[in-house]
């Protein structure tokens, strides 16, 4: 009970002292908590690097017939070993037009390698060395990724010990156009600052599993880089190792985007404002065999509207050769359907 002013002053001074002590404790606890979090983060990154680092290689590529120059063995890009008998996954643009390839491990060993196959459509390639018993990296599952998840990019760009960059997944499901002009689907976008020469190196999660292959960065933008998802890489790798090529279903036609008259769009209840005009047909190709003609306007595939060639590529990416698709088109102002059995083509 407060009896007088003197008692009130005593109570206030005691409360202020308790508050100051409490605040000091909170700050100390907060600092301790932050330090603990940083320590956990650091230990996680160190553990991943120690686990995956030995499987990350440097890749030196010579694109002319002249002898290797001094320093070229230091490498210009990266890759990751996926089998103990020397299969290395990297980018297609890294080994494009390569005359000779060398692979360097972090322990200093270097091996001559051959290009097993490359796929410009996904910017992935496989090279192989003659070495055996090599350290490998575990492939994860890119379908289980979440925005905000911690990721680590590891590279071996200049023959040095593995270089490491960390960040988080910024976005999923991005599309990135490859050098061949095709869209790479479900690309992973991160804020990881990639070092020069990290192309072809692995993007890994906090458990050390490869969830992507670093493929591109935007030099004029800060904190924007991209990786091809490992689930895409699994399929491409199996195709390249089996035959050196990727077999893709195709229609056998060339097309261009053409606007649809608004009145025609409403009359036929079309879902897109543009269609794909057939401008040429491959002789005896799937589309020609199905009865398609030049100037046909393709407006849907299996009942789903398509507005441009990229939409068709997305459909074909999930289809096997021999699959029958229904194309809806406009011919001379009238709707028609055609059943097309997809063919198969080796892509390089």
C-alpha positions in Angstrom: 0.0 0.0 0.0 1.2 3.5 -0.9 1.1 5.6 2.3 2.8 8.8 1.1 4.9 10.4 -1.6 8.0 8.9 -0.2 6.5 5.4 -0.6 5.5 6.2 -4.2 9.0 7.3 -5.1 10.4 4.2 -3.6 8.0 2.0 -5.6 8.7 3.8 -8.9 12.5 3.5 -8.5 12.1 -0.2 -7.7 9.9 -0.7 -10.8 12.4 1.1 -13.0 15.2 -1.0 -11.8 13.2 -4.2 -12.4 12.3 -3.0 -15.9 15.9 -2.2 -16.7 17.0 -5.6 -15.5 14.3 -7.3 -17.5 15.2 -5.3 -20.6 18.8 -6.2 -20.2 17.9 -9.8 -19.9 15.7 -9.7 -23.0 18.5 -8.0 -25.0 21.0 -10.5 -23.8 18.7 -13.4 -24.5 17.9 -12.0 -27.9 21.6 -11.7 -28.7 22.2 -15.2 -27.5 19.3 -16.4 -29.6 20.6 -14.7 -32.7 24.0 -16.1 -32.2 22.5 -19.6 -31.8 20.6 -19.2 -35.0 23.7 -18.0 -36.9 25.6 -20.9 -35.5 23.0 -23.4 -36.6 22.9 -21.7 -40.1 26.7 -21.8 -40.4 26.9 -25.4 -39.3 24.2 -26.4 -41.8 26.1 -24.7 -44.7 29.4 -26.1 -43.6 27.9 -29.6 -43.4 26.4 -29.4 -46.9 29.7 -28.1 -48.4 31.7 -30.9 -46.8 29.1 -33.4 -48.1 28.6 -32.2 -51.6 31.8 -30.3 -52.3 34.0 -33.2 -53.3 31.5 -34.1 -56.1 31.6 -30.6 -57.6 34.1 -30.3 -60.4 35.6 -27.7 -62.7 35.1 -28.1 -66.4 37.7 -26.8 -68.9 36.5 -26.7 -72.5 38.7 -26.1 -75.6 36.6 -25.1 -78.7 39.5 -25.1 -81.2 42.0 -27.6 -82.5 45.0 -25.8 -81.1 46.9 -27.2 -78.1 45.9 -26.2 -74.6 47.3 -22.9 -73.5 48.8 -22.3 -70.1 46.0 -21.6 -67.6 43.2 -23.1 -69.6 43.3 -26.2 -67.4 42.1 -24.0 -64.6 38.5 -24.3 -65.9 35.7 -22.0 -66.8 32.6 -23.7 -65.6 31.4 -26.2 -63.1 29.6 -29.6 -62.9 28.5 -32.2 -60.5 29.4 -35.9 -60.4 26.2 -38.1 -60.3 27.7 -41.6 -60.7 30.9 -43.1 -59.3 32.0 -44.2 -62.8 32.4 -40.6 -64.0 29.2 -39.2 -65.3 29.1 -35.5 -64.7 26.1 -33.2 -65.1 26.6 -29.7 -66.3 25.1 -27.1 -68.7 24.7 -27.5 -72.4 26.1 -24.1 -73.2 29.3 -25.0 -71.3 30.2 -27.9 -73.6 28.7 -26.4 -76.8 31.1 -27.0 -79.8 33.7 -28.5 -77.5 36.7 -30.1 -79.1 38.3 -31.2 -75.8 37.0 -31.3 -72.3 38.8 -31.7 -69.0 37.3 -32.3 -65.6 39.1 -31.2 -62.4 38.3 -32.4 -58.9 38.8 -30.4 -55.7 41.6 -32.8 -54.7 43.6 -31.6 -57.6 43.1 -34.6 -59.9 42.3 -33.9 -63.5 40.8 -36.2 -66.1 40.1 -36.0 -69.9 36.3 -36.2 -70.5 34.0 -36.8 -73.5 30.7 -35.2 -74.1 28.1 -38.0 -73.8 25.3 -35.7 -75.0 23.8 -32.3 -74.5 20.3 -30.9 -74.7 20.1 -27.2 -75.5 16.4 -27.2 -75.0 17.0 -27.5 -71.2 20.6 -26.3 -71.1 21.8 -29.6 -69.7 24.6 -31.9 -70.7 26.5 -35.0 -69.6 30.2 -35.5 -69.8 32.1 -38.6 -68.7 35.6 -39.2 -67.4 37.5 -42.5 -67.4 37.9 -42.3 -63.6 36.0 -44.6 -61.2 35.2 -44.6 -57.6 34.4 -40.9 -57.6 32.4 -39.1 -54.9 28.8 -38.4 -56.0 26.0 -36.0 -55.0 22.5 -37.2 -54.1 19.7 -36.0 -56.4 16.7 -34.6 -54.5 13.1 -33.8 -55.5 12.4 -30.3 -56.9 8.7 -30.8 -56.8 8.8 -30.5 -53.0 10.5 -27.1 -52.9 8.9 -24.1 -51.2 9.5 -20.4 -51.7 11.7 -19.1 -48.9 13.6 -22.3 -48.5 17.4 -22.1 -47.9 19.5 -23.1 -50.9 23.2 -23.3 -51.4 25.0 -22.9 -54.8 28.4 -24.7 -55.0 30.8 -24.3 -57.9 34.4 -25.1 -58.8 34.9 -22.4 -61.5 38.6 -21.8 -61.6 40.0 -25.0 -60.2 40.0 -23.7 -56.7 38.4 -25.3 -53.7 34.6 -25.2 -54.0 33.1 -21.7 -54.0 29.9 -21.3 -52.0 26.9 -18.9 -52.2 23.8 -19.1 -50.1 20.3 -17.6 -50.3 16.7 -18.6 -50.6 14.2 -19.7 -53.2 12.6 -16.5 -54.5 10.0 -18.1 -56.9 9.0 -21.4 -58.4 7.5 -22.3 -61.7 9.3 -19.7 -63.7 10.0 -20.1 -67.4 13.3 -19.4 -69.0 14.0 -19.4 -72.7 17.0 -21.6 -73.6 19.5 -20.8 -76.4 17.6 -23.2 -78.7 14.5 -21.0 -78.3 12.5 -23.5 -76.3 11.1 -22.6 -72.9 12.5 -24.4 -69.9 9.6 -25.0 -67.6 9.4 -24.8 -63.8 12.7 -23.0 -63.4 13.8 -22.2 -59.9 14.5 -18.5 -59.2 16.8 -17.7 -56.2 18.6 -14.7 -54.7 21.8 -16.6 -54.6 24.7 -14.5 -55.9 26.3 -16.8 -58.4 30.1 -16.5 -58.9 31.4 -16.3 -62.5 32.0 -19.9 -63.7 29.3 -21.4 -61.5 27.3 -22.4 -64.5 26.6 -26.2 -64.4 27.2 -26.4 -60.7 24.6 -27.8 -58.3 22.0 -25.9 -56.3 21.4 -27.9 -53.1 19.1 -27.9 -50.2 20.0 -27.8 -46.5 20.3 -31.6 -46.5 22.9 -31.6 -49.2 20.6 -32.9 -52.0 20.9 -31.5 -55.5 17.6 -29.8 -56.3 18.7 -27.8 -59.4 21.6 -27.1 -61.8 22.6 -23.4 -61.9 22.1 -22.2 -65.5 21.8 -18.4 -65.6 22.1 -15.1 -63.8 20.9 -11.6 -64.7 24.1 -9.4 -64.6 22.2 -6.1 -64.4 19.9 -7.2 -61.6 20.9 -7.9 -58.0 20.0 -11.2 -56.5 18.3 -12.9 -59.5 19.6 -16.3 -60.7 18.0 -19.4 -62.1 18.5 -23.2 -61.9 17.0 -26.0 -64.0 15.0 -28.2 -61.6 16.5 -31.6 -60.8 13.4 -33.5 -61.8 13.8 -32.1 -65.3 17.4 -33.1 -65.2 16.6 -36.7 -64.2 14.6 -37.3 -67.4 17.2 -35.5 -69.6 20.1 -37.4 -68.0 18.4 -40.8 -68.6 17.9 -39.9 -72.2 21.4 -38.7 -72.8 23.1 -41.6 -71.1 20.9 -44.1 -73.0 21.4 -42.6 -76.5 23.3 -39.3 -76.4 20.1 -37.5 -77.4 16.8 -36.5 -76.0 13.8 -37.9 -77.7 10.8 -35.5 -77.8 7.4 -35.9 -79.2 6.6 -33.6 -82.1 3.8 -32.5 -84.5 5.8 -31.8 -87.6 4.6 -28.3 -88.3 5.8 -24.8 -88.2 3.4 -22.1 -86.9 3.2 -18.4 -86.1 0.9 -16.4 -83.8 -2.1 -14.8 -85.5 -4.7 -12.6 -83.8 -8.3 -13.8 -83.9 -11.1 -11.5 -84.9 -13.1 -10.6 -81.8 -16.4 -11.4 -83.4 -15.1 -14.9 -84.4 -13.7 -15.4 -80.9 -17.1 -14.7 -79.3 -19.0 -16.7 -81.9 -17.0 -19.9 -81.3 -16.5 -19.2 -77.6 -12.7 -19.3 -77.9 -10.7 -18.8 -74.7 -7.7 -17.0 -76.4 -7.4 -13.9 -78.5 -4.7 -15.5 -80.7 -4.2 -18.8 -82.5 -1.4 -20.6 -84.1 -1.4 -20.3 -87.9 0.2 -23.3 -89.7 2.7 -21.9 -92.1 4.4 -25.2 -93.2 4.1 -28.9 -92.7 6.8 -31.6 -92.6 6.4 -34.1 -95.5 4.8 -37.3 -94.1 5.0 -35.8 -90.6 2.3 -36.4 -87.9 0.4 -33.2 -88.7 0.3 -33.8 -92.4 -0.8 -37.4 -92.0 -3.6 -36.2 -89.8 -4.9 -33.9 -92.5 -3.7 -30.5 -91.3 -3.2 -27.8 -94.0 -1.3 -24.6 -94.3 -3.2 -21.6 -93.0 -5.2 -23.7 -90.5 -5.6 -21.9 -87.2 -5.0 -24.1 -84.2 -7.0 -22.8 -81.3 -6.9 -25.8 -78.8 -5.1 -29.0 -78.0 -7.1 -31.7 -76.2 -9.8 -29.1 -75.5 -7.3 -26.6 -73.9 -6.9 -23.2 -75.6 -3.5 -22.4 -77.0 -2.4 -18.9 -77.8 1.1 -19.3 -79.1 3.8 -21.9 -80.0 5.0 -22.0 -76.4 1.6 -23.2 -75.2 2.0 -26.2 -77.6 5.5 -26.9 -76.4 4.2 -27.1 -72.9 1.6 -29.7 -74.0 4.2 -31.7 -75.9 6.7 -31.7 -73.0 4.5 -34.0 -71.0 3.6 -36.4 -73.9 5.2 -39.5 -75.2 5.7 -40.4 -78.8 2.7 -42.4 -80.1 0.2 -40.4 -78.0 -2.9 -39.2 -79.8 -3.8 -35.5 -79.4 -6.9 -33.8 -80.6 -6.3 -30.5 -82.4 -9.1 -28.0 -82.7 -8.7 -25.5 -85.5 -10.5 -23.0 -87.7 -10.3 -23.7 -91.4 -12.0 -21.2 -93.8 -14.0 -19.8 -90.8 -15.3 -23.2 -89.7 -14.2 -25.3 -86.7 -12.6 -28.7 -87.3 -10.9 -31.3 -85.3 -8.0 -33.6 -86.2 -6.5 -36.6 -84.4 -2.7 -36.4 -84.5 -0.4 -39.3 -83.4 2.8 -37.7 -82.1 6.0 -38.7 -83.7 9.4 -38.8 -82.0 12.6 -36.8 -82.9 16.1 -36.7 -81.5 16.9 -33.2 -80.3 20.5 -31.9 -80.0 
